[in-house]
Amino acid sequence: ASRFLNHSCDPNCKLEKWQVEGETRVGVFAARCIKIGEPLTYDYRFVQFGPEVMCHCGAPNCQGYLGAKRKINLDIIESKRRMQLAGLYWGFKRKRSLPPRLAIVSKWKQ
């Protein structure tokens, strides 16, 4: 369980929405294995923010902006991903204004 979900262009969770007796329900599901203590994240890009909002997630595939068309060339993103896999790129860490939240995470079985 978690109280907050941060944005990441490389999220570890996904949201699914459905209707129950006419009411909208939203579920948060793991998109990949999540380490104990790792913040839960999902991709905010589907949300329309109006004016462009810069993204500071630090993911190797960061799109640069939220709620807008992609501003970064996908070739650059793929190049960053390859560099990270080779141990040559670490991305950027963002400063957190709140302490990390504890999350109870069940073991993921593949």
C-alpha positions in Angstrom: 0.0 0.0 0.0 1.1 3.5 -0.6 -0.3 7.0 -0.2 1.5 8.7 -3.0 2.6 7.7 -6.5 5.4 9.8 -8.1 5.9 10.2 -11.9 8.5 8.3 -13.8 8.9 7.9 -17.6 10.1 4.4 -16.7 7.4 3.5 -14.1 7.2 0.4 -11.9 3.4 0.6 -11.7 0.5 0.9 -14.1 -3.0 2.2 -13.5 -6.1 0.3 -14.7 -9.6 1.8 -14.7 -13.0 0.1 -14.8 -16.6 0.6 -13.9 -18.5 -1.1 -11.0 -22.2 -0.3 -10.8 -21.7 2.9 -12.7 -18.8 4.1 -10.6 -15.2 4.4 -11.8 -12.6 2.4 -9.9 -8.8 2.7 -10.4 -6.3 0.0 -9.5 -2.6 0.3 -9.1 -0.6 -2.8 -10.3 3.1 -3.6 -10.5 4.5 -3.3 -14.0 7.8 -4.9 -13.0 9.5 -6.2 -9.9 9.6 -3.5 -7.2 12.3 -3.5 -4.6 11.5 -3.0 -0.9 11.6 0.7 -0.1 11.6 1.7 -3.8 9.1 4.5 -4.4 6.0 3.5 -6.4 5.8 5.4 -9.7 3.6 5.6 -12.8 3.6 7.6 -16.0 1.7 10.9 -15.6 2.0 11.7 -19.4 -1.6 10.8 -20.1 -2.7 13.7 -17.9 -3.3 17.0 -19.7 -1.5 19.6 -17.7 -2.2 22.5 -20.0 1.1 24.4 -20.5 4.1 22.1 -20.8 5.5 20.9 -17.5 9.1 19.9 -17.4 9.8 16.3 -16.2 12.7 15.8 -13.8 12.3 12.0 -13.2 15.9 11.1 -14.1 14.9 8.0 -16.0 17.1 7.1 -19.0 14.1 7.3 -21.3 12.8 10.6 -19.8 10.5 12.3 -22.3 11.4 15.8 -21.0 7.8 17.1 -20.5 4.5 15.9 -19.0 1.1 16.1 -20.7 2.6 17.2 -24.0 3.9 15.6 -27.2 7.4 14.2 -26.9 10.1 16.8 -27.1 13.1 14.4 -27.0 14.3 12.4 -30.0 13.7 8.7 -29.4 17.1 7.9 -30.8 18.7 9.9 -27.9 16.5 8.1 -25.4 17.6 4.7 -26.8 21.2 5.8 -26.7 20.9 6.8 -23.0 19.3 3.4 -22.3 22.2 1.5 -24.0 24.7 3.7 -22.1 23.0 2.9 -18.8 23.0 -0.8 -19.5 26.7 -0.6 -20.3 27.2 1.2 -17.0 28.2 4.5 -18.6 25.1 6.6 -17.8 23.4 7.0 -14.4 20.8 9.6 -15.1 20.0 12.4 -12.7 18.7 12.1 -9.1 16.0 14.6 -8.1 15.9 16.0 -4.6 13.0 14.9 -2.5 11.1 17.3 -0.3 9.4 14.5 1.6 10.9 11.4 3.2 10.3 8.2 1.2 7.1 6.5 2.1 7.1 2.9 3.2 5.2 0.5 1.0 4.1 -3.1 1.6 5.0 -4.9 -1.6 4.1 -8.5 -2.2 6.7 -10.7 -4.0 6.3 -10.7 -7.7 6.2 -14.1 -9.4 7.0 -14.4 -13.0 
